[in-house]
Amino acid sequence: MATRTWSVPVPAEGIAMVSVVIQGSGKDLDLYLRRQGRPALKLPLAGVRVGAADDVELDVTPLDDVSLSLTYSAPRLLLTAARISWTEDEWNAELEEELTALFDDTADDDRTRHELRDCFHVEISLASRPVPRA
């Protein structure tokens, strides 16, 4: 089965995030990404890897007997890299539009988000200050 990957075009100064939260259990896991003035994008997860630098903190709280909420925070939370992968049969035509709306500063901030139902593999890096690039 072929895999497609979308790399977020992150500027050198990073993308300021209001919140980055992972919620759920082993059978039902979601990533919520939110920027200022925009609704959260909810990505159902098949797997996730988060790298964190500087003074990014992780708070883990129980939601119920089997589910957790993992909330990343920092004085100035920045997304410094992101890759989102899915198999060809999971492709949802609205995904690219949703990702563009979240990460593109020219996108319409008042759009209603679509509910994405397919599960994705996500790798993100977070920091509280820009990451120097070579």
N, C-alpha and C positions, 0 to 999 in steps of 0.2 A: 504494500500500500504506500503510495507516494505521500510525502509530507510537504506542505507549503509553509513558509516562514515569512512573517512581516516584521521588519526591523523598523522601530519607531525612529523617525528623523529627529534626534535630540540635538538641540544646539549646544555649543560649548559651555554655555552658562547653565545648562540643565533646564528642566521644566518644573516650575514651582507647582507643588501639589498641596491641596488642602488636606486630603486624607488618602491613605493607602491602607486598606483593611482586607484581611482574609478571614472569611467566616465559614463555618460548617464542620463537617465530620469527614471521615474517610469515604463516605458514599455520596456526599453532597457538599461540595466545596466551591466557594465563589470568591473572586477578587473584585473589590470595588476601588476604582480609581476616580478621584475627583479633583478638578481644578477650580479655581475661584470663578464664580459666576456661571458654572456649568453643572448640569446634573451628573451624578455619578454614573460611570460606565460599569456595568456588572458583567464580568466574564466568568462563566462556569468553567471550572478547572478540572483537567485530567491530571495535572501536576503543576507545581510551581517551585521556582528557585529564586530566593531573594538574597542579594548581596547588599551589605550596608557598611558605610564608612562614617568617619567623623563621629559626631555625637547623636546619631540616629538611635532611637530606643525602640524596643519592642515590648508592648504590653499585651499580656495574654490573660483573657478573662473567660470564664465559662458562660456559655449561653444556656445550656441545659445539661442533662446527664451525659451526653455524648458529643456535644458540639462546643467549639471554641471560637473566640474572636481574637485575632492577632492584629493589633493596631500599631503601625509604624509612625513615629513622631520625631520631630526635631524642631529647633527654633525656626528654621527655614528649611522645610522638607523639599528636596529636589529629586526628581527622577533623572538619572544620568545615563541610563541605557535601558532598552526594553526590546525583547524579541517575543513574538507570539506565533506559535506553531499549531498546526492542525493537519489532520489527514485530508486527502482530497475528498473523501466521501462526507466529511463533516463541514465542507465549505458552505457558508451562509453568505449570500450575495450582499446582505446588509452589513456584514462585518467590516469591510474596508471603509464604508461610509461612516460607521460608528467610530472606528479608530481615527479616521481623519478628523472627524468632528471633535474628538477629545484632544488631539495633539496639534491641530492646525489652528493657529491664532486668527486666521481669516474666516473660520467656520462660523456659522450662525449659532450663537450661544443659547438661544431660546428654543431650540428644537426639542421635541419629545424623543426620548431614547426608545429604541426597539428592544425587546427582550430577546437576547441571544440564547439559544437553547443548546447549541453544540458545546462540547467540552474542548478546552484548549490547553496546551502546554505553554507556560509563561515563564520567562526569565527576566527579572528586573534588577536594576542597581539603584540604590538610594544613597544620598549624601545630604549634608547640610551646608556644603559650600561647593562651588564648581570644581570639577575634576580637571586637572591640567591635562592637556592633550599634546601629544608629540607632533 
